[in-house]
Amino acid sequence: MRLTALPGDWIPVPESNDTLKIPKGHCWVESDNPVPGAESSEMISLGIVRGRATHRVWPLNKFGKIERSTTVGRALHHR
């Protein structure tokens, strides 16, 4: 799973024309599995997240250390 949005970010809802604002204390995660329906995506509590992203490896032109205030992924708006 990869974390793609943090509290305050807006994310397009899969298979919908809607967008969703991630509420305080939550995040949006998506599966690395390309098969639709297999662990696809969901909002979860930040309280169950263990670990922290420190580096970005894709896309290659953005390879490197992730600054703590940076959000990555499909988020439409950032804080």
PDB file of N, CA, C and O in Angstrom, chain B, residues numbered from 101:
ATOM      1  N   MET B 101       0.842  -1.175   0.000  1.00  0.00           N
ATOM      2  CA  MET B 101       0.000   0.000   0.000  1.00  0.00           C
ATOM      3  C   MET B 101       0.888   1.239   0.000  1.00  0.00           C
ATOM      4  O   MET B 101       1.987   1.231   0.554  1.00  0.00           O
ATOM      5  N   ARG B 102       0.399   2.293  -0.624  1.00  0.00           N
ATOM      6  CA  ARG B 102       1.112   3.563  -0.592  1.00  0.00           C
ATOM      7  C   ARG B 102       0.177   4.666  -0.132  1.00  0.00           C
ATOM      8  O   ARG B 102      -0.999   4.692  -0.495  1.00  0.00           O
ATOM      9  N   LEU B 103       0.705   5.565   0.658  1.00  0.00           N
ATOM     10  CA  LEU B 103      -0.054   6.703   1.148  1.00  0.00           C
ATOM     11  C   LEU B 103      -0.057   7.761   0.052  1.00  0.00           C
ATOM     12  O   LEU B 103       1.004   8.174  -0.415  1.00  0.00           O
ATOM     13  N   THR B 104      -1.263   8.208  -0.366  1.00  0.00           N
ATOM     14  CA  THR B 104      -1.350   9.144  -1.487  1.00  0.00           C
ATOM     15  C   THR B 104      -1.959  10.491  -1.126  1.00  0.00           C
ATOM     16  O   THR B 104      -1.879  11.422  -1.926  1.00  0.00           O
ATOM     17  N   ALA B 105      -2.562  10.629   0.043  1.00  0.00           N
ATOM     18  CA  ALA B 105      -3.129  11.922   0.440  1.00  0.00           C
ATOM     19  C   ALA B 105      -3.167  12.019   1.960  1.00  0.00           C
ATOM     20  O   ALA B 105      -3.354  11.024   2.661  1.00  0.00           O
ATOM     21  N   LEU B 106      -2.987  13.236   2.449  1.00  0.00           N
ATOM     22  CA  LEU B 106      -2.962  13.522   3.881  1.00  0.00           C
ATOM     23  C   LEU B 106      -4.141  14.416   4.256  1.00  0.00           C
ATOM     24  O   LEU B 106      -4.836  14.909   3.368  1.00  0.00           O
ATOM     25  N   PRO B 107      -4.386  14.640   5.567  1.00  0.00           N
ATOM     26  CA  PRO B 107      -5.502  15.489   5.983  1.00  0.00           C
ATOM     27  C   PRO B 107      -5.470  16.851   5.280  1.00  0.00           C
ATOM     28  O   PRO B 107      -4.426  17.499   5.196  1.00  0.00           O
ATOM     29  N   GLY B 108      -6.630  17.266   4.781  1.00  0.00           N
ATOM     30  CA  GLY B 108      -6.747  18.537   4.084  1.00  0.00           C
ATOM     31  C   GLY B 108      -6.588  18.431   2.578  1.00  0.00           C
ATOM     32  O   GLY B 108      -6.959  19.355   1.856  1.00  0.00           O
ATOM     33  N   ASP B 109      -6.036  17.309   2.082  1.00  0.00           N
ATOM     34  CA  ASP B 109      -5.891  17.099   0.640  1.00  0.00           C
ATOM     35  C   ASP B 109      -7.230  16.668   0.054  1.00  0.00           C
ATOM     36  O   ASP B 109      -8.063  16.078   0.741  1.00  0.00           O
ATOM     37  N   TRP B 110      -7.421  16.969  -1.210  1.00  0.00           N
ATOM     38  CA  TRP B 110      -8.588  16.509  -1.959  1.00  0.00           C
ATOM     39  C   TRP B 110      -8.127  15.406  -2.892  1.00  0.00           C
ATOM     40  O   TRP B 110      -7.062  15.507  -3.502  1.00  0.00           O
ATOM     41  N   ILE B 111      -8.929  14.345  -3.007  1.00  0.00           N
ATOM     42  CA  ILE B 111      -8.549  13.200  -3.832  1.00  0.00           C
ATOM     43  C   ILE B 111      -9.736  12.801  -4.712  1.00  0.00           C
ATOM     44  O   ILE B 111     -10.873  12.784  -4.240  1.00  0.00           O
ATOM     45  N   PRO B 112      -9.486  12.478  -5.986  1.00  0.00           N
ATOM     46  CA  PRO B 112     -10.582  11.967  -6.820  1.00  0.00           C
ATOM     47  C   PRO B 112     -11.014  10.594  -6.305  1.00  0.00           C
ATOM     48  O   PRO B 112     -10.171   9.736  -6.044  1.00  0.00           O
ATOM     49  N   VAL B 113     -12.310  10.386  -6.159  1.00  0.00           N
ATOM     50  CA  VAL B 113     -12.833   9.106  -5.685  1.00  0.00           C
ATOM     51  C   VAL B 113     -12.824   8.127  -6.855  1.00  0.00           C
ATOM     52  O   VAL B 113     -13.392   8.416  -7.908  1.00  0.00           O
ATOM     53  N   PRO B 114     -12.179   6.959  -6.678  1.00  0.00           N
ATOM     54  CA  PRO B 114     -12.122   5.974  -7.770  1.00  0.00           C
ATOM     55  C   PRO B 114     -13.511   5.592  -8.271  1.00  0.00           C
ATOM     56  O   PRO B 114     -14.452   5.446  -7.491  1.00  0.00           O
ATOM     57  N   GLU B 115     -13.617   5.433  -9.580  1.00  0.00           N
ATOM     58  CA  GLU B 115     -14.861   5.016 -10.234  1.00  0.00           C
ATOM     59  C   GLU B 115     -16.011   5.964  -9.947  1.00  0.00           C
ATOM     60  O   GLU B 115     -17.157   5.530  -9.830  1.00  0.00           O
ATOM     61  N   SER B 116     -15.720   7.264  -9.830  1.00  0.00           N
ATOM     62  CA  SER B 116     -16.730   8.271  -9.541  1.00  0.00           C
ATOM     63  C   SER B 116     -16.248   9.615 -10.085  1.00  0.00           C
ATOM     64  O   SER B 116     -15.062   9.786 -10.365  1.00  0.00           O
ATOM     65  N   ASN B 117     -17.159  10.553 -10.231  1.00  0.00           N
ATOM     66  CA  ASN B 117     -16.786  11.914 -10.629  1.00  0.00           C
ATOM     67  C   ASN B 117     -16.619  12.817  -9.418  1.00  0.00           C
ATOM     68  O   ASN B 117     -16.416  14.022  -9.564  1.00  0.00           O
ATOM     69  N   ASP B 118     -16.705  12.240  -8.216  1.00  0.00           N
ATOM     70  CA  ASP B 118     -16.629  13.013  -6.987  1.00  0.00           C
ATOM     71  C   ASP B 118     -15.180  13.192  -6.523  1.00  0.00           C
ATOM     72  O   ASP B 118     -14.280  12.451  -6.917  1.00  0.00           O
ATOM     73  N   THR B 119     -14.993  14.200  -5.675  1.00  0.00           N
ATOM     74  CA  THR B 119     -13.724  14.367  -4.973  1.00  0.00           C
ATOM     75  C   THR B 119     -14.027  14.331  -3.483  1.00  0.00           C
ATOM     76  O   THR B 119     -15.138  14.641  -3.054  1.00  0.00           O
ATOM     77  N   LEU B 120     -13.041  13.956  -2.714  1.00  0.00           N
ATOM     78  CA  LEU B 120     -13.212  13.778  -1.279  1.00  0.00           C
ATOM     79  C   LEU B 120     -12.108  14.526  -0.558  1.00  0.00           C
ATOM     80  O   LEU B 120     -10.936  14.395  -0.910  1.00  0.00           O
ATOM     81  N   LYS B 121     -12.474  15.317   0.459  1.00  0.00           N
ATOM     82  CA  LYS B 121     -11.476  15.988   1.284  1.00  0.00           C
ATOM     83  C   LYS B 121     -11.126  15.052   2.436  1.00  0.00           C
ATOM     84  O   LYS B 121     -11.999  14.578   3.163  1.00  0.00           O
ATOM     85  N   ILE B 122      -9.838  14.799   2.585  1.00  0.00           N
ATOM     86  CA  ILE B 122      -9.388  13.907   3.642  1.00  0.00           C
ATOM     87  C   ILE B 122      -9.496  14.639   4.977  1.00  0.00           C
ATOM     88  O   ILE B 122      -8.873  15.685   5.159  1.00  0.00           O
ATOM     89  N   PRO B 123     -10.287  14.098   5.922  1.00  0.00           N
ATOM     90  CA  PRO B 123     -10.478  14.778   7.207  1.00  0.00           C
ATOM     91  C   PRO B 123      -9.263  14.650   8.125  1.00  0.00           C
ATOM     92  O   PRO B 123      -8.393  13.802   7.925  1.00  0.00           O
ATOM     93  N   LYS B 124      -9.232  15.509   9.125  1.00  0.00           N
ATOM     94  CA  LYS B 124      -8.168  15.486  10.128  1.00  0.00           C
ATOM     95  C   LYS B 124      -8.065  14.089  10.734  1.00  0.00           C
ATOM     96  O   LYS B 124      -9.077  13.460  11.042  1.00  0.00           O
ATOM     97  N   GLY B 125      -6.838  13.615  10.900  1.00  0.00           N
ATOM     98  CA  GLY B 125      -6.615  12.319  11.536  1.00  0.00           C
ATOM     99  C   GLY B 125      -6.716  11.128  10.603  1.00  0.00           C
ATOM    100  O   GLY B 125      -6.646   9.984  11.051  1.00  0.00           O
ATOM    101  N   HIS B 126      -6.882  11.384   9.296  1.00  0.00           N
ATOM    102  CA  HIS B 126      -7.019  10.293   8.327  1.00  0.00           C
ATOM    103  C   HIS B 126      -6.072  10.499   7.150  1.00  0.00           C
ATOM    104  O   HIS B 126      -5.483  11.568   6.992  1.00  0.00           O
ATOM    105  N   CYS B 127      -5.934   9.466   6.329  1.00  0.00           N
ATOM    106  CA  CYS B 127      -5.148   9.545   5.103  1.00  0.00           C
ATOM    107  C   CYS B 127      -5.780   8.621   4.067  1.00  0.00           C
ATOM    108  O   CYS B 127      -6.650   7.810   4.384  1.00  0.00           O
ATOM    109  N   TRP B 128      -5.326   8.757   2.829  1.00  0.00           N
ATOM    110  CA  TRP B 128      -5.825   7.921   1.731  1.00  0.00           C
ATOM    111  C   TRP B 128      -4.687   7.018   1.293  1.00  0.00           C
ATOM    112  O   TRP B 128      -3.578   7.490   1.042  1.00  0.00           O
ATOM    113  N   VAL B 129      -4.953   5.726   1.199  1.00  0.00           N
ATOM    114  CA  VAL B 129      -3.948   4.768   0.755  1.00  0.00           C
ATOM    115  C   VAL B 129      -4.453   4.034  -0.482  1.00  0.00           C
ATOM    116  O   VAL B 129      -5.656   3.847  -0.665  1.00  0.00           O
ATOM    117  N   GLU B 130      -3.513   3.624  -1.325  1.00  0.00           N
ATOM    118  CA  GLU B 130      -3.849   2.875  -2.532  1.00  0.00           C
ATOM    119  C   GLU B 130      -2.937   1.675  -2.660  1.00  0.00           C
ATOM    120  O   GLU B 130      -1.791   1.691  -2.209  1.00  0.00           O
ATOM    121  N   SER B 131      -3.458   0.646  -3.275  1.00  0.00           N
ATOM    122  CA  SER B 131      -2.708  -0.583  -3.481  1.00  0.00           C
ATOM    123  C   SER B 131      -1.725  -0.439  -4.633  1.00  0.00           C
ATOM    124  O   SER B 131      -1.955   0.325  -5.570  1.00  0.00           O
ATOM    125  N   ASP B 132      -0.649  -1.167  -4.554  1.00  0.00           N
ATOM    126  CA  ASP B 132       0.281  -1.270  -5.674  1.00  0.00           C
ATOM    127  C   ASP B 132      -0.188  -2.336  -6.654  1.00  0.00           C
ATOM    128  O   ASP B 132       0.383  -2.485  -7.735  1.00  0.00           O
ATOM    129  N   ASN B 133      -1.240  -3.086  -6.274  1.00  0.00           N
ATOM    130  CA  ASN B 133      -1.771  -4.155  -7.103  1.00  0.00           C
ATOM    131  C   ASN B 133      -2.586  -3.568  -8.249  1.00  0.00           C
ATOM    132  O   ASN B 133      -3.564  -2.865  -7.994  1.00  0.00           O
ATOM    133  N   PRO B 134      -2.218  -3.833  -9.512  1.00  0.00           N
ATOM    134  CA  PRO B 134      -2.930  -3.257 -10.649  1.00  0.00           C
ATOM    135  C   PRO B 134      -4.287  -3.893 -10.932  1.00  0.00           C
ATOM    136  O   PRO B 134      -5.042  -3.375 -11.756  1.00  0.00           O
ATOM    137  N   VAL B 135      -4.614  -4.999 -10.272  1.00  0.00           N
ATOM    138  CA  VAL B 135      -5.884  -5.678 -10.515  1.00  0.00           C
ATOM    139  C   VAL B 135      -7.009  -4.911  -9.828  1.00  0.00           C
ATOM    140  O   VAL B 135      -6.980  -4.752  -8.608  1.00  0.00           O
ATOM    141  N   PRO B 136      -8.020  -4.420 -10.597  1.00  0.00           N
ATOM    142  CA  PRO B 136      -9.127  -3.680  -9.983  1.00  0.00           C
ATOM    143  C   PRO B 136      -9.832  -4.497  -8.903  1.00  0.00           C
ATOM    144  O   PRO B 136     -10.087  -5.688  -9.079  1.00  0.00           O
ATOM    145  N   GLY B 137     -10.139  -3.851  -7.797  1.00  0.00           N
ATOM    146  CA  GLY B 137     -10.863  -4.502  -6.720  1.00  0.00           C
ATOM    147  C   GLY B 137      -9.977  -5.246  -5.735  1.00  0.00           C
ATOM    148  O   GLY B 137     -10.440  -5.647  -4.668  1.00  0.00           O
ATOM    149  N   ALA B 138      -8.722  -5.434  -6.076  1.00  0.00           N
ATOM    150  CA  ALA B 138      -7.813  -6.149  -5.175  1.00  0.00           C
ATOM    151  C   ALA B 138      -7.076  -5.129  -4.319  1.00  0.00           C
ATOM    152  O   ALA B 138      -6.103  -4.520  -4.765  1.00  0.00           O
ATOM    153  N   GLU B 139      -7.545  -4.945  -3.084  1.00  0.00           N
ATOM    154  CA  GLU B 139      -6.928  -3.973  -2.181  1.00  0.00           C
ATOM    155  C   GLU B 139      -6.811  -2.603  -2.832  1.00  0.00           C
ATOM    156  O   GLU B 139      -5.760  -1.971  -2.725  1.00  0.00           O
ATOM    157  N   SER B 140      -7.842  -2.129  -3.495  1.00  0.00           N
ATOM    158  CA  SER B 140      -7.733  -0.928  -4.307  1.00  0.00           C
ATOM    159  C   SER B 140      -7.338   0.326  -3.537  1.00  0.00           C
ATOM    160  O   SER B 140      -6.156   0.667  -3.506  1.00  0.00           O
ATOM    161  N   SER B 141      -8.279   1.019  -2.918  1.00  0.00           N
ATOM    162  CA  SER B 141      -7.962   2.255  -2.207  1.00  0.00           C
ATOM    163  C   SER B 141      -8.993   2.506  -1.118  1.00  0.00           C
ATOM    164  O   SER B 141     -10.130   2.042  -1.196  1.00  0.00           O
ATOM    165  N   GLU B 142      -8.567   3.256  -0.095  1.00  0.00           N
ATOM    166  CA  GLU B 142      -9.481   3.560   0.995  1.00  0.00           C
ATOM    167  C   GLU B 142      -8.907   4.628   1.916  1.00  0.00           C
ATOM    168  O   GLU B 142      -7.710   4.916   1.895  1.00  0.00           O
ATOM    169  N   MET B 143      -9.797   5.213   2.729  1.00  0.00           N
ATOM    170  CA  MET B 143      -9.386   6.166   3.744  1.00  0.00           C
ATOM    171  C   MET B 143      -9.188   5.393   5.039  1.00  0.00           C
ATOM    172  O   MET B 143     -10.022   4.569   5.414  1.00  0.00           O
ATOM    173  N   ILE B 144      -8.067   5.668   5.725  1.00  0.00           N
ATOM    174  CA  ILE B 144      -7.795   4.997   6.991  1.00  0.00           C
ATOM    175  C   ILE B 144      -7.361   6.020   8.039  1.00  0.00           C
ATOM    176  O   ILE B 144      -6.999   7.149   7.708  1.00  0.00           O
ATOM    177  N   SER B 145      -7.402   5.618   9.282  1.00  0.00           N
ATOM    178  CA  SER B 145      -6.957   6.470  10.381  1.00  0.00           C
ATOM    179  C   SER B 145      -5.435   6.553  10.387  1.00  0.00           C
ATOM    180  O   SER B 145      -4.753   5.542  10.216  1.00  0.00           O
ATOM    181  N   LEU B 146      -4.904   7.757  10.582  1.00  0.00           N
ATOM    182  CA  LEU B 146      -3.455   7.915  10.692  1.00  0.00           C
ATOM    183  C   LEU B 146      -2.906   7.157  11.898  1.00  0.00           C
ATOM    184  O   LEU B 146      -1.720   6.834  11.946  1.00  0.00           O
ATOM    185  N   GLY B 147      -3.771   6.878  12.869  1.00  0.00           N
ATOM    186  CA  GLY B 147      -3.351   6.167  14.070  1.00  0.00           C
ATOM    187  C   GLY B 147      -2.867   4.754  13.817  1.00  0.00           C
ATOM    188  O   GLY B 147      -2.129   4.204  14.634  1.00  0.00           O
ATOM    189  N   ILE B 148      -3.267   4.149  12.698  1.00  0.00           N
ATOM    190  CA  ILE B 148      -2.822   2.784  12.409  1.00  0.00           C
ATOM    191  C   ILE B 148      -1.641   2.751  11.437  1.00  0.00           C
ATOM    192  O   ILE B 148      -1.138   1.676  11.112  1.00  0.00           O
ATOM    193  N   VAL B 149      -1.199   3.917  10.972  1.00  0.00           N
ATOM    194  CA  VAL B 149      -0.064   3.974  10.052  1.00  0.00           C
ATOM    195  C   VAL B 149       1.228   3.839  10.851  1.00  0.00           C
ATOM    196  O   VAL B 149       1.436   4.542  11.840  1.00  0.00           O
ATOM    197  N   ARG B 150       2.075   2.943  10.418  1.00  0.00           N
ATOM    198  CA  ARG B 150       3.368   2.747  11.053  1.00  0.00           C
ATOM    199  C   ARG B 150       4.447   2.979  10.005  1.00  0.00           C
ATOM    200  O   ARG B 150       4.425   2.368   8.936  1.00  0.00           O
ATOM    201  N   GLY B 151       5.372   3.849  10.307  1.00  0.00           N
ATOM    202  CA  GLY B 151       6.456   4.130   9.378  1.00  0.00           C
ATOM    203  C   GLY B 151       6.311   5.515   8.780  1.00  0.00           C
ATOM    204  O   GLY B 151       5.326   6.215   9.018  1.00  0.00           O
ATOM    205  N   ARG B 152       7.312   5.898   7.997  1.00  0.00           N
ATOM    206  CA  ARG B 152       7.299   7.211   7.366  1.00  0.00           C
ATOM    207  C   ARG B 152       8.082   7.129   6.059  1.00  0.00           C
ATOM    208  O   ARG B 152       9.157   6.533   6.007  1.00  0.00           O
ATOM    209  N   ALA B 153       7.539   7.726   5.019  1.00  0.00           N
ATOM    210  CA  ALA B 153       8.251   7.784   3.740  1.00  0.00           C
ATOM    211  C   ALA B 153       9.399   8.769   3.879  1.00  0.00           C
ATOM    212  O   ALA B 153       9.223   9.872   4.396  1.00  0.00           O
ATOM    213  N   THR B 154      10.568   8.368   3.418  1.00  0.00           N
ATOM    214  CA  THR B 154      11.736   9.238   3.499  1.00  0.00           C
ATOM    215  C   THR B 154      12.297   9.591   2.126  1.00  0.00           C
ATOM    216  O   THR B 154      12.962  10.615   1.967  1.00  0.00           O
ATOM    217  N   HIS B 155      12.024   8.731   1.119  1.00  0.00           N
ATOM    218  CA  HIS B 155      12.556   8.963  -0.220  1.00  0.00           C
ATOM    219  C   HIS B 155      11.522   8.605  -1.282  1.00  0.00           C
ATOM    220  O   HIS B 155      10.687   7.722  -1.081  1.00  0.00           O
ATOM    221  N   ARG B 156      11.587   9.288  -2.392  1.00  0.00           N
ATOM    222  CA  ARG B 156      10.721   9.010  -3.539  1.00  0.00           C
ATOM    223  C   ARG B 156      11.586   8.325  -4.592  1.00  0.00           C
ATOM    224  O   ARG B 156      12.705   8.762  -4.858  1.00  0.00           O
ATOM    225  N   VAL B 157      11.071   7.253  -5.190  1.00  0.00           N
ATOM    226  CA  VAL B 157      11.822   6.554  -6.225  1.00  0.00           C
ATOM    227  C   VAL B 157      11.172   6.653  -7.598  1.00  0.00           C
ATOM    228  O   VAL B 157      11.790   6.314  -8.608  1.00  0.00           O
ATOM    229  N   TRP B 158       9.926   7.116  -7.636  1.00  0.00           N
ATOM    230  CA  TRP B 158       9.231   7.250  -8.924  1.00  0.00           C
ATOM    231  C   TRP B 158       8.339   8.453  -8.877  1.00  0.00           C
ATOM    232  O   TRP B 158       7.693   8.676  -7.853  1.00  0.00           O
ATOM    233  N   PRO B 159       8.263   9.230  -9.899  1.00  0.00           N
ATOM    234  CA  PRO B 159       8.994   9.130 -11.154  1.00  0.00           C
ATOM    235  C   PRO B 159      10.471   9.465 -10.959  1.00  0.00           C
ATOM    236  O   PRO B 159      10.851  10.176 -10.029  1.00  0.00           O
ATOM    237  N   LEU B 160      11.277   8.939 -11.847  1.00  0.00           N
ATOM    238  CA  LEU B 160      12.727   9.080 -11.700  1.00  0.00           C
ATOM    239  C   LEU B 160      13.186  10.534 -11.657  1.00  0.00           C
ATOM    240  O   LEU B 160      14.178  10.849 -10.999  1.00  0.00           O
ATOM    241  N   ASN B 161      12.477  11.423 -12.350  1.00  0.00           N
ATOM    242  CA  ASN B 161      12.901  12.839 -12.336  1.00  0.00           C
ATOM    243  C   ASN B 161      12.657  13.500 -10.983  1.00  0.00           C
ATOM    244  O   ASN B 161      13.105  14.625 -10.764  1.00  0.00           O
ATOM    245  N   LYS B 162      11.961  12.832 -10.076  1.00  0.00           N
ATOM    246  CA  LYS B 162      11.733  13.356  -8.725  1.00  0.00           C
ATOM    247  C   LYS B 162      12.388  12.467  -7.667  1.00  0.00           C
ATOM    248  O   LYS B 162      12.094  12.594  -6.478  1.00  0.00           O
ATOM    249  N   PHE B 163      13.269  11.574  -8.096  1.00  0.00           N
ATOM    250  CA  PHE B 163      13.969  10.668  -7.189  1.00  0.00           C
ATOM    251  C   PHE B 163      14.718  11.469  -6.132  1.00  0.00           C
ATOM    252  O   PHE B 163      15.393  12.446  -6.456  1.00  0.00           O
ATOM    253  N   GLY B 164      14.606  11.066  -4.879  1.00  0.00           N
ATOM    254  CA  GLY B 164      15.362  11.721  -3.822  1.00  0.00           C
ATOM    255  C   GLY B 164      14.613  11.772  -2.507  1.00  0.00           C
ATOM    256  O   GLY B 164      13.550  11.171  -2.349  1.00  0.00           O
ATOM    257  N   LYS B 165      15.188  12.497  -1.576  1.00  0.00           N
ATOM    258  CA  LYS B 165      14.634  12.631  -0.233  1.00  0.00           C
ATOM    259  C   LYS B 165      13.328  13.425  -0.266  1.00  0.00           C
ATOM    260  O   LYS B 165      13.210  14.410  -0.995  1.00  0.00           O
ATOM    261  N   ILE B 166      12.352  12.989   0.526  1.00  0.00           N
ATOM    262  CA  ILE B 166      11.072  13.682   0.640  1.00  0.00           C
ATOM    263  C   ILE B 166      11.152  14.606   1.847  1.00  0.00           C
ATOM    264  O   ILE B 166      11.425  14.164   2.963  1.00  0.00           O
ATOM    265  N   GLU B 167      10.914  15.877   1.616  1.00  0.00           N
ATOM    266  CA  GLU B 167      10.871  16.820   2.731  1.00  0.00           C
ATOM    267  C   GLU B 167       9.624  16.537   3.547  1.00  0.00           C
ATOM    268  O   GLU B 167       8.605  16.130   2.988  1.00  0.00           O
ATOM    269  N   ARG B 168       9.679  16.737   4.823  1.00  0.00           N
ATOM    270  CA  ARG B 168       8.576  16.388   5.720  1.00  0.00           C
ATOM    271  C   ARG B 168       7.259  17.066   5.352  1.00  0.00           C
ATOM    272  O   ARG B 168       6.200  16.479   5.573  1.00  0.00           O
ATOM    273  N   SER B 169       7.284  18.268   4.805  1.00  0.00           N
ATOM    274  CA  SER B 169       6.050  18.984   4.476  1.00  0.00           C
ATOM    275  C   SER B 169       5.508  18.648   3.096  1.00  0.00           C
ATOM    276  O   SER B 169       4.465  19.174   2.709  1.00  0.00           O
ATOM    277  N   THR B 170       6.185  17.785   2.342  1.00  0.00           N
ATOM    278  CA  THR B 170       5.772  17.450   0.986  1.00  0.00           C
ATOM    279  C   THR B 170       4.690  16.383   0.997  1.00  0.00           C
ATOM    280  O   THR B 170       4.788  15.407   1.741  1.00  0.00           O
ATOM    281  N   THR B 171       3.659  16.559   0.180  1.00  0.00           N
ATOM    282  CA  THR B 171       2.676  15.511  -0.022  1.00  0.00           C
ATOM    283  C   THR B 171       2.903  14.948  -1.417  1.00  0.00           C
ATOM    284  O   THR B 171       3.274  15.682  -2.333  1.00  0.00           O
ATOM    285  N   VAL B 172       2.685  13.658  -1.580  1.00  0.00           N
ATOM    286  CA  VAL B 172       2.913  12.996  -2.853  1.00  0.00           C
ATOM    287  C   VAL B 172       1.666  12.224  -3.247  1.00  0.00           C
ATOM    288  O   VAL B 172       0.823  11.925  -2.401  1.00  0.00           O
ATOM    289  N   GLY B 173       1.548  11.906  -4.511  1.00  0.00           N
ATOM    290  CA  GLY B 173       0.447  11.072  -4.944  1.00  0.00           C
ATOM    291  C   GLY B 173      -0.549  11.810  -5.799  1.00  0.00           C
ATOM    292  O   GLY B 173      -0.189  12.728  -6.536  1.00  0.00           O
ATOM    293  N   ARG B 174      -1.825  11.403  -5.703  1.00  0.00           N
ATOM    294  CA  ARG B 174      -2.864  11.915  -6.569  1.00  0.00           C
ATOM    295  C   ARG B 174      -3.618  13.091  -5.980  1.00  0.00           C
ATOM    296  O   ARG B 174      -4.623  13.508  -6.556  1.00  0.00           O
ATOM    297  N   ALA B 175      -3.186  13.637  -4.877  1.00  0.00           N
ATOM    298  CA  ALA B 175      -3.912  14.733  -4.247  1.00  0.00           C
ATOM    299  C   ALA B 175      -4.022  15.918  -5.188  1.00  0.00           C
ATOM    300  O   ALA B 175      -3.056  16.263  -5.869  1.00  0.00           O
ATOM    301  N   LEU B 176      -5.190  16.544  -5.232  1.00  0.00           N
ATOM    302  CA  LEU B 176      -5.431  17.661  -6.130  1.00  0.00           C
ATOM    303  C   LEU B 176      -4.989  18.997  -5.537  1.00  0.00           C
ATOM    304  O   LEU B 176      -4.529  19.877  -6.263  1.00  0.00           O
ATOM    305  N   HIS B 177      -5.126  19.148  -4.241  1.00  0.00           N
ATOM    306  CA  HIS B 177      -4.789  20.397  -3.580  1.00  0.00           C
ATOM    307  C   HIS B 177      -3.940  20.080  -2.361  1.00  0.00           C
ATOM    308  O   HIS B 177      -4.119  19.051  -1.709  1.00  0.00           O
ATOM    309  N   HIS B 178      -3.036  20.960  -2.073  1.00  0.00           N
ATOM    310  CA  HIS B 178      -2.197  20.757  -0.917  1.00  0.00           C
ATOM    311  C   HIS B 178      -2.444  21.867   0.094  1.00  0.00           C
ATOM    312  O   HIS B 178      -2.902  22.954  -0.257  1.00  0.00           O
ATOM    313  N   ARG B 179      -2.135  21.579   1.346  1.00  0.00           N
ATOM    314  CA  ARG B 179      -2.317  22.548   2.414  1.00  0.00           C
ATOM    315  C   ARG B 179      -1.467  23.769   2.187  1.00  0.00           C
ATOM    316  O   ARG B 179      -1.492  24.698   2.995  1.00  0.00           O
TER     317      ARG B 179
END
